[in-house]
């Protein structure tokens, strides 16, 4: 595709950061290559994708969506009505936009757009996790290309698709250009103590928040903590943790920063982070590997196909993470694990190196190559 040509791209996906941030990384890569593009993001009403698309100045429309489930739920009945409505809405948007290619990042909202749009444009669907999700299984029959993030996932995908491409998971390149001085200044922290970033992702994770709560303020005697707890719409942890901070002595309170969600400062935060404590979504694993950050991973129990456990094992097997089941991550054990790591900088450096060893820093470029190939296929 020459610079004078314009790619018309539909992004289909959302719900969680793991299904949203890869699309942002692809947009960054397209902009880096100075490729002319018209983009439309088709997402859900309640996911995080609207605000992220708007921050990227990408036109966004929301459709009805219903979650695919393998367990009994009353919500399945109402969702059964939403899915066909979403398909019709997506079809109208796709038909009006006339894309050259559709990039499906997964999640339930990707299904209506990719299914209906496959009659109009080729579809690339991307599975970020170590387990193929229900949405991508449903889309395998209409996707022209099935991209995956991990080698083990490629083996599974080849059982249901004949054009599987191992691209890795794209990570926003902007995350790698954080500035340490800016990070310490933004969060009011000191370079004299280790920095721990505790996060449950864009929606937060109350079980993790509660465990961190039980370790404070004693943990602040040996480390500084930046704690992303999630928005009020997901949990009530921000108000509680903010109140707790006000009970700390002034010197320890300065070492604890609690936020609902970190956006523009994230790259600078990563630049000062010595240890991450978090879940094991595909996006988290990919960012940790891309940036070479050591971590303690506590996978969300009960995910489809145990995908978070499998994701965590990828980083643990490489030596870049300590894996703890949520049931085993008692406050006492978590405290011991954290202290053992932050008091051993040489071990953290080794874990960082091993984490980076599994990164695929060219994942965004590989995905853009595949998208451009599909976009040019019928020209």
The 8 nearest C-alpha neighbors of each residue, nearest first, counted from 0:
[[1, 4, 2, 375, 371, 3, 5, 6],
 [2, 0, 3, 4, 34, 5, 35, 6],
 [1, 3, 4, 34, 35, 0, 33, 5],
 [4, 2, 1, 5, 35, 34, 0, 6],
 [3, 5, 2, 1, 0, 35, 6, 34],
 [6, 4, 35, 36, 7, 3, 37, 34],
 [5, 7, 36, 8, 37, 99, 35, 4],
 [8, 6, 98, 37, 99, 36, 38, 5],
 [7, 9, 38, 98, 100, 101, 6, 99],
 [10, 8, 101, 39, 38, 40, 102, 98],
 [9, 11, 40, 102, 101, 103, 41, 39],
 [12, 10, 103, 109, 41, 102, 112, 40],
 [13, 11, 109, 104, 105, 108, 42, 103],
 [12, 14, 18, 19, 48, 15, 42, 106],
 [13, 15, 46, 47, 106, 48, 18, 43],
 [16, 14, 17, 18, 13, 47, 46, 19],
 [15, 17, 19, 18, 20, 201, 47, 14],
 [18, 16, 282, 15, 19, 20, 281, 280],
 [17, 19, 13, 104, 16, 15, 105, 12],
 [20, 18, 16, 13, 17, 22, 21, 48],
 [19, 21, 23, 22, 16, 17, 18, 24],
 [22, 20, 24, 169, 23, 19, 170, 25],
 [21, 23, 25, 20, 24, 19, 26, 104],
 [22, 24, 20, 26, 21, 25, 27, 171],
 [25, 23, 171, 21, 27, 22, 170, 26],
 [26, 24, 28, 22, 27, 363, 23, 29],
 [25, 27, 23, 29, 28, 24, 30, 22],
 [28, 26, 24, 30, 25, 29, 31, 23],
 [27, 29, 31, 25, 30, 26, 32, 363],
 [30, 28, 26, 32, 31, 27, 34, 25],
 [29, 31, 33, 27, 32, 28, 34, 26],
 [30, 32, 28, 33, 29, 27, 34, 26],
 [31, 33, 29, 30, 34, 28, 27, 2],
 [34, 32, 30, 31, 29, 35, 2, 28],
 [35, 33, 32, 2, 29, 30, 36, 5],
 [36, 34, 5, 33, 6, 2, 4, 3],
 [37, 35, 6, 5, 7, 34, 38, 8],
 [36, 38, 7, 8, 6, 5, 39, 35],
 [39, 37, 8, 9, 7, 36, 57, 40],
 [38, 40, 9, 58, 59, 10, 41, 8],
 [39, 41, 10, 59, 9, 58, 11, 42],
 [42, 40, 60, 11, 61, 59, 10, 39],
 [43, 41, 61, 12, 13, 108, 11, 40],
 [42, 44, 61, 62, 45, 46, 108, 63],
 [43, 45, 61, 46, 62, 42, 63, 49],
 [44, 46, 43, 47, 14, 49, 48, 42],
 [47, 45, 14, 48, 43, 44, 13, 15],
 [46, 48, 49, 14, 15, 50, 51, 16],
 [47, 49, 51, 13, 46, 50, 52, 19],
 [50, 48, 52, 51, 47, 53, 59, 46],
 [49, 51, 53, 52, 48, 54, 47, 55],
 [50, 52, 54, 48, 53, 49, 55, 47],
 [53, 51, 55, 57, 49, 54, 50, 48],
 [52, 54, 56, 50, 55, 51, 57, 49],
 [55, 53, 51, 56, 52, 50, 57, 49],
 [54, 56, 52, 53, 57, 51, 23, 26],
 [57, 55, 53, 54, 52, 58, 51, 59],
 [56, 58, 52, 55, 53, 59, 38, 39],
 [59, 57, 39, 40, 56, 38, 53, 60],
 [58, 60, 40, 39, 41, 57, 49, 52],
 [59, 61, 41, 42, 40, 62, 58, 39],
 [62, 60, 43, 42, 44, 41, 59, 63],
 [61, 63, 85, 43, 88, 42, 64, 89],
 [64, 62, 85, 81, 84, 43, 82, 61],
 [63, 65, 82, 108, 85, 81, 62, 43],
 [66, 64, 78, 82, 81, 107, 67, 79],
 [65, 67, 107, 68, 78, 64, 75, 108],
 [66, 68, 65, 107, 133, 69, 134, 75],
 [69, 67, 70, 66, 75, 71, 133, 72],
 [68, 70, 71, 67, 303, 133, 72, 75],
 [71, 69, 68, 72, 75, 67, 73, 303],
 [70, 72, 69, 73, 75, 68, 74, 76],
 [71, 73, 74, 75, 70, 76, 68, 69],
 [74, 72, 75, 76, 71, 77, 78, 70],
 [75, 73, 72, 76, 77, 78, 79, 66],
 [74, 76, 78, 73, 72, 77, 79, 68],
 [77, 75, 79, 74, 78, 73, 80, 72],
 [78, 76, 74, 79, 80, 75, 81, 73],
 [77, 79, 65, 81, 75, 80, 76, 74],
 [78, 80, 76, 77, 81, 82, 75, 65],
 [81, 79, 78, 77, 82, 83, 84, 76],
 [80, 82, 78, 84, 64, 79, 63, 65],
 [81, 83, 85, 65, 64, 84, 80, 79],
 [84, 82, 86, 85, 81, 80, 87, 79],
 [85, 83, 81, 87, 82, 86, 88, 63],
 [86, 84, 63, 82, 88, 83, 62, 87],
 [85, 87, 111, 83, 89, 84, 88, 90],
 [88, 86, 90, 84, 85, 89, 83, 91],
 [89, 87, 85, 91, 90, 86, 62, 84],
 [90, 88, 112, 86, 92, 91, 87, 85],
 [91, 89, 87, 93, 115, 88, 92, 94],
 [90, 92, 94, 88, 89, 93, 95, 87],
 [91, 93, 89, 95, 90, 94, 96, 88],
 [92, 94, 96, 90, 95, 91, 97, 116],
 [93, 95, 91, 97, 92, 96, 90, 119],
 [96, 94, 92, 93, 97, 91, 90, 98],
 [95, 97, 93, 94, 98, 92, 39, 7],
 [98, 96, 94, 95, 93, 99, 119, 7],
 [99, 97, 7, 100, 8, 96, 9, 120],
 [98, 100, 374, 7, 120, 8, 6, 97],
 [99, 101, 374, 121, 120, 98, 8, 122],
 [102, 100, 122, 9, 8, 10, 123, 121],
 [101, 103, 10, 123, 124, 11, 122, 9],
 [104, 102, 124, 11, 105, 12, 109, 10],
 [103, 105, 12, 125, 18, 124, 11, 102],
 [106, 104, 12, 109, 103, 18, 134, 135],
 [105, 107, 108, 109, 12, 13, 134, 18],
 [106, 108, 66, 109, 110, 134, 65, 67],
 [109, 107, 12, 64, 110, 106, 43, 42],
 [110, 108, 12, 11, 105, 107, 112, 106],
 [109, 111, 113, 108, 112, 107, 114, 134],
 [112, 110, 86, 114, 113, 85, 109, 115],
 [113, 111, 89, 115, 110, 114, 116, 109],
 [112, 114, 116, 110, 115, 111, 117, 109],
 [115, 113, 111, 112, 117, 116, 110, 141],
 [114, 116, 90, 112, 113, 117, 111, 86],
 [117, 115, 113, 119, 118, 112, 114, 93],
 [116, 118, 120, 119, 114, 115, 113, 121],
 [119, 117, 116, 120, 115, 121, 114, 141],
 [118, 120, 116, 117, 121, 94, 97, 98],
 [119, 121, 100, 117, 99, 118, 116, 98],
 [122, 120, 100, 117, 143, 101, 373, 123],
 [123, 121, 101, 142, 143, 100, 117, 102],
 [122, 124, 144, 102, 142, 143, 145, 103],
 [125, 123, 103, 145, 102, 104, 146, 142],
 [124, 126, 146, 104, 147, 145, 127, 103],
 [125, 127, 147, 128, 146, 148, 131, 105],
 [126, 128, 148, 281, 168, 147, 125, 129],
 [129, 127, 281, 130, 126, 306, 310, 148],
 [128, 130, 152, 310, 309, 306, 149, 151],
 [131, 129, 306, 128, 152, 132, 304, 309],
 [132, 130, 126, 135, 136, 133, 128, 129],
 [131, 133, 135, 134, 130, 136, 303, 126],
 [132, 134, 136, 135, 137, 67, 131, 68],
 [135, 133, 137, 136, 132, 107, 106, 110],
 [134, 136, 138, 137, 132, 133, 139, 105],
 [137, 135, 133, 139, 134, 138, 132, 131],
 [136, 138, 134, 135, 139, 133, 140, 110],
 [137, 139, 135, 136, 140, 141, 142, 134],
 [138, 140, 136, 142, 141, 137, 135, 160],
 [141, 139, 138, 142, 137, 160, 136, 159],
 [140, 142, 138, 139, 117, 143, 114, 122],
 [143, 141, 122, 139, 144, 123, 140, 138],
 [142, 144, 122, 121, 123, 141, 145, 162],
 [143, 145, 123, 142, 162, 146, 163, 124],
 [144, 146, 163, 124, 123, 125, 162, 164],
 [147, 145, 125, 164, 163, 165, 124, 166],
 [148, 146, 126, 165, 125, 149, 127, 166],
 [167, 147, 149, 168, 127, 166, 165, 126],
 [150, 148, 152, 151, 147, 167, 129, 153],
 [149, 151, 153, 152, 154, 165, 148, 147],
 [150, 152, 154, 153, 149, 129, 155, 130],
 [153, 151, 155, 149, 129, 154, 150, 156],
 [152, 154, 156, 150, 151, 155, 147, 157],
 [155, 153, 152, 151, 157, 156, 150, 158],
 [156, 154, 152, 153, 157, 158, 151, 131],
 [155, 157, 153, 158, 159, 154, 160, 152],
 [158, 156, 160, 159, 154, 155, 161, 153],
 [157, 159, 156, 155, 160, 154, 161, 153],
 [158, 160, 157, 156, 139, 161, 155, 136],
 [161, 159, 157, 162, 156, 158, 139, 163],
 [160, 162, 157, 163, 159, 158, 145, 144],
 [163, 161, 144, 160, 145, 164, 143, 157],
 [164, 162, 145, 146, 161, 157, 144, 160],
 [165, 163, 146, 166, 145, 147, 162, 144],
 [166, 164, 147, 146, 167, 148, 153, 163],
 [167, 165, 362, 365, 148, 164, 147, 146],
 [148, 166, 168, 362, 359, 165, 149, 147],
 [167, 169, 148, 362, 127, 285, 170, 166],
 [170, 168, 363, 362, 21, 24, 167, 171],
 [169, 171, 24, 172, 21, 286, 168, 285],
 [170, 172, 24, 173, 174, 169, 23, 27],
 [173, 171, 174, 175, 170, 24, 176, 27],
 [172, 174, 171, 175, 176, 266, 177, 27],
 [175, 173, 266, 172, 176, 171, 177, 265],
 [174, 176, 173, 172, 177, 266, 290, 270],
 [177, 175, 173, 174, 266, 178, 172, 267],
 [178, 176, 267, 266, 270, 175, 174, 179],
 [177, 179, 267, 181, 180, 270, 182, 176],
 [180, 178, 182, 270, 181, 271, 267, 183],
 [179, 181, 183, 182, 178, 184, 267, 271],
 [182, 180, 184, 178, 179, 183, 185, 267],
 [181, 183, 267, 179, 268, 185, 180, 184],
 [182, 184, 188, 180, 186, 181, 185, 187],
 [183, 185, 181, 187, 182, 186, 180, 188],
 [186, 184, 182, 183, 187, 181, 264, 188],
 [185, 187, 188, 183, 184, 182, 256, 225],
 [188, 186, 184, 183, 185, 189, 253, 254],
 [189, 187, 183, 186, 254, 184, 190, 253],
 [188, 190, 191, 183, 192, 187, 254, 223],
 [191, 189, 192, 188, 183, 193, 271, 194],
 [190, 192, 189, 193, 188, 222, 194, 223],
 [193, 191, 222, 190, 189, 223, 194, 221],
 [194, 192, 222, 273, 223, 341, 195, 191],
 [195, 193, 223, 272, 273, 224, 222, 192],
 [194, 196, 224, 274, 275, 272, 273, 223],
 [195, 197, 275, 225, 224, 226, 276, 272],
 [198, 196, 276, 226, 275, 277, 225, 227],
 [199, 197, 227, 277, 200, 226, 276, 196],
 [198, 200, 203, 204, 277, 278, 228, 207],
 [201, 199, 203, 198, 202, 204, 229, 16],
 [200, 202, 203, 16, 229, 260, 199, 15],
 [203, 201, 229, 200, 233, 230, 204, 199],
 [229, 202, 204, 199, 228, 200, 201, 205],
 [205, 203, 199, 207, 206, 208, 228, 202],
 [204, 206, 208, 207, 209, 203, 234, 236],
 [207, 205, 209, 208, 204, 210, 325, 211],
 [208, 206, 210, 205, 209, 204, 211, 199],
 [209, 207, 205, 211, 210, 206, 212, 204],
 [210, 208, 212, 206, 207, 211, 205, 213],
 [209, 211, 207, 213, 212, 208, 330, 206],
 [210, 212, 214, 208, 213, 209, 207, 215],
 [213, 211, 209, 210, 215, 214, 208, 240],
 [212, 214, 210, 211, 215, 209, 330, 216],
 [215, 213, 211, 212, 218, 217, 216, 330],
 [216, 214, 217, 218, 212, 213, 211, 219],
 [215, 217, 219, 218, 214, 247, 251, 220],
 [218, 216, 215, 219, 220, 214, 221, 251],
 [219, 217, 220, 215, 216, 214, 221, 222],
 [220, 218, 222, 217, 221, 216, 223, 251],
 [219, 221, 218, 217, 222, 251, 216, 223],
 [222, 220, 219, 218, 192, 223, 193, 338],
 [223, 221, 219, 193, 192, 194, 220, 218],
 [222, 224, 254, 194, 219, 255, 195, 193],
 [225, 223, 195, 255, 194, 196, 226, 256],
 [226, 224, 256, 196, 257, 255, 195, 197],
 [225, 227, 257, 197, 228, 196, 256, 224],
 [228, 226, 198, 258, 259, 260, 229, 257],
 [227, 229, 203, 259, 226, 237, 258, 236],
 [203, 230, 228, 259, 202, 260, 227, 201],
 [231, 229, 259, 232, 233, 202, 234, 260],
 [230, 232, 234, 233, 235, 229, 237, 236],
 [231, 233, 230, 234, 235, 229, 202, 203],
 [234, 232, 231, 230, 202, 229, 203, 235],
 [235, 233, 231, 236, 232, 230, 229, 205],
 [236, 234, 231, 237, 238, 239, 233, 232],
 [235, 237, 239, 238, 234, 240, 228, 205],
 [238, 236, 240, 239, 235, 241, 228, 259],
 [239, 237, 241, 236, 240, 242, 235, 231],
 [238, 240, 236, 242, 241, 237, 243, 235],
 [241, 239, 243, 237, 242, 238, 236, 244],
 [242, 240, 244, 238, 243, 239, 237, 245],
 [243, 241, 239, 245, 240, 244, 238, 246],
 [242, 244, 240, 241, 245, 246, 239, 247],
 [243, 245, 241, 246, 242, 247, 252, 240],
 [244, 246, 242, 243, 247, 241, 252, 248],
 [245, 247, 244, 243, 248, 242, 252, 249],
 [248, 246, 252, 244, 245, 251, 249, 216],
 [247, 249, 251, 250, 252, 246, 245, 244],
 [250, 248, 252, 251, 247, 253, 245, 246],
 [249, 251, 253, 252, 248, 254, 247, 219],
 [252, 250, 254, 253, 248, 249, 219, 247],
 [251, 253, 249, 254, 247, 255, 250, 244],
 [254, 252, 251, 250, 255, 249, 187, 188],
 [253, 255, 223, 251, 252, 224, 188, 219],
 [256, 254, 224, 252, 253, 223, 225, 257],
 [255, 257, 225, 226, 224, 254, 258, 186],
 [256, 258, 226, 225, 227, 255, 241, 259],
 [259, 257, 227, 260, 226, 228, 256, 261],
 [258, 260, 229, 230, 228, 227, 237, 261],
 [261, 259, 258, 227, 229, 201, 262, 230],
 [262, 260, 265, 264, 263, 258, 227, 259],
 [261, 263, 264, 265, 260, 266, 51, 201],
 [262, 264, 265, 261, 266, 267, 268, 174],
 [265, 263, 267, 262, 266, 268, 261, 182],
 [264, 266, 268, 267, 262, 263, 261, 269],
 [267, 265, 177, 174, 269, 268, 264, 270],
 [266, 268, 177, 182, 270, 178, 264, 265],
 [269, 267, 265, 182, 270, 266, 271, 264],
 [268, 270, 272, 266, 271, 267, 265, 177],
 [269, 271, 267, 179, 177, 268, 272, 178],
 [270, 272, 179, 269, 268, 182, 273, 194],
 [273, 271, 194, 269, 274, 270, 195, 268],
 [272, 274, 194, 193, 195, 271, 275, 292],
 [275, 273, 195, 294, 293, 272, 196, 292],
 [276, 274, 294, 196, 195, 197, 295, 277],
 [277, 275, 197, 295, 294, 296, 196, 198],
 [278, 276, 198, 296, 199, 197, 297, 275],
 [277, 279, 298, 297, 296, 199, 280, 299],
 [280, 278, 298, 307, 311, 283, 296, 310],
 [279, 281, 283, 282, 307, 278, 284, 17],
 [280, 282, 128, 284, 283, 127, 17, 285],
 [281, 283, 17, 285, 280, 284, 286, 16],
 [282, 284, 286, 280, 281, 285, 279, 287],
 [285, 283, 281, 287, 282, 286, 279, 288],
 [284, 286, 282, 288, 283, 287, 289, 281],
 [285, 287, 289, 283, 288, 284, 290, 170],
 [288, 286, 292, 284, 290, 285, 289, 291],
 [287, 289, 355, 354, 358, 291, 285, 286],
 [288, 290, 286, 358, 287, 291, 355, 285],
 [291, 289, 287, 288, 292, 286, 175, 355],
 [292, 290, 355, 351, 288, 354, 287, 289],
 [291, 293, 351, 287, 290, 354, 294, 288],
 [294, 292, 351, 350, 274, 319, 320, 347],
 [295, 293, 275, 320, 274, 276, 296, 321],
 [294, 296, 321, 276, 320, 322, 275, 277],
 [297, 295, 322, 277, 278, 279, 276, 294],
 [296, 298, 278, 323, 324, 325, 277, 322],
 [299, 297, 278, 279, 307, 308, 300, 296],
 [298, 300, 278, 307, 302, 301, 297, 279],
 [301, 299, 302, 298, 325, 305, 307, 308],
 [300, 302, 305, 303, 299, 304, 307, 306],
 [301, 303, 305, 300, 306, 304, 307, 299],
 [304, 302, 305, 306, 301, 132, 130, 133],
 [303, 305, 306, 302, 130, 132, 131, 301],
 [306, 304, 302, 303, 308, 307, 301, 309],
 [305, 307, 309, 130, 304, 308, 129, 302],
 [308, 306, 310, 279, 298, 309, 305, 280],
 [307, 309, 311, 305, 310, 306, 298, 312],
 [310, 308, 306, 312, 307, 311, 129, 305],
 [309, 311, 307, 313, 308, 312, 129, 306],
 [312, 310, 308, 313, 279, 309, 314, 307],
 [311, 313, 315, 309, 314, 310, 316, 308],
 [314, 312, 310, 311, 316, 315, 317, 309],
 [315, 313, 317, 319, 312, 316, 311, 320],
 [314, 316, 320, 312, 318, 317, 313, 319],
 [317, 315, 318, 313, 314, 312, 319, 320],
 [316, 318, 314, 315, 319, 353, 313, 354],
 [319, 317, 315, 316, 353, 320, 350, 314],
 [318, 320, 354, 350, 353, 314, 293, 317],
 [321, 319, 315, 294, 295, 314, 293, 318],
 [320, 322, 295, 315, 296, 294, 323, 319],
 [323, 321, 296, 295, 320, 315, 297, 311],
 [324, 322, 297, 328, 296, 325, 327, 321],
 [323, 325, 327, 326, 297, 328, 298, 322],
 [326, 324, 328, 327, 297, 323, 298, 300],
 [325, 327, 324, 328, 329, 323, 300, 297],
 [328, 326, 324, 325, 329, 323, 332, 333],
 [329, 327, 325, 333, 326, 323, 332, 324],
 [328, 330, 332, 331, 327, 333, 326, 210],
 [329, 331, 333, 210, 332, 334, 328, 213],
 [332, 330, 334, 329, 333, 335, 328, 214],
 [333, 331, 335, 329, 334, 330, 328, 336],
 [332, 334, 336, 330, 335, 331, 328, 329],
 [333, 335, 331, 337, 332, 336, 330, 338],
 [334, 336, 332, 338, 333, 337, 339, 331],
 [337, 335, 333, 339, 334, 338, 332, 340],
 [338, 336, 334, 340, 339, 335, 333, 341],
 [337, 339, 335, 341, 340, 336, 342, 334],
 [340, 338, 336, 337, 342, 341, 335, 343],
 [339, 341, 343, 337, 338, 342, 336, 347],
 [340, 342, 338, 343, 339, 337, 344, 193],
 [341, 343, 340, 339, 338, 344, 221, 337],
 [344, 342, 340, 341, 346, 345, 339, 347],
 [345, 343, 347, 346, 342, 348, 341, 340],
 [346, 344, 348, 347, 343, 349, 350, 342],
 [345, 347, 349, 344, 348, 343, 350, 340],
 [348, 346, 344, 350, 345, 349, 351, 293],
 [347, 349, 351, 345, 346, 350, 344, 352],
 [350, 348, 346, 352, 351, 347, 353, 345],
 [351, 349, 319, 347, 353, 293, 352, 348],
 [352, 350, 291, 292, 293, 348, 354, 349],
 [351, 353, 349, 355, 350, 354, 291, 348],
 [354, 352, 319, 356, 350, 355, 351, 318],
 [355, 353, 319, 288, 351, 291, 356, 352],
 [354, 356, 291, 288, 352, 358, 353, 357],
 [355, 357, 353, 354, 358, 352, 288, 317],
 [358, 356, 355, 354, 288, 359, 317, 353],
 [359, 357, 288, 289, 355, 356, 360, 285],
 [358, 360, 361, 167, 362, 357, 289, 168],
 [361, 359, 362, 358, 289, 169, 363, 170],
 [360, 362, 364, 359, 363, 365, 169, 167],
 [363, 361, 169, 167, 365, 166, 364, 168],
 [364, 362, 169, 366, 25, 365, 361, 367],
 [363, 365, 367, 361, 362, 366, 368, 28],
 [366, 364, 362, 368, 363, 367, 166, 361],
 [365, 367, 369, 363, 368, 364, 370, 362],
 [366, 368, 370, 364, 369, 365, 371, 363],
 [369, 367, 365, 371, 366, 370, 372, 364],
 [368, 370, 372, 366, 367, 371, 373, 365],
 [371, 369, 367, 373, 372, 368, 374, 366],
 [372, 370, 374, 368, 373, 369, 367, 375],
 [373, 371, 369, 375, 370, 374, 376, 368],
 [372, 374, 376, 370, 375, 371, 369, 121],
 [375, 373, 99, 371, 100, 372, 376, 370],
 [376, 374, 378, 372, 373, 377, 371, 0],
 [375, 377, 373, 374, 378, 372, 371, 121],
 [376, 378, 375, 374, 373, 99, 120, 121],
 [377, 375, 376, 374, 99, 373, 0, 372]]
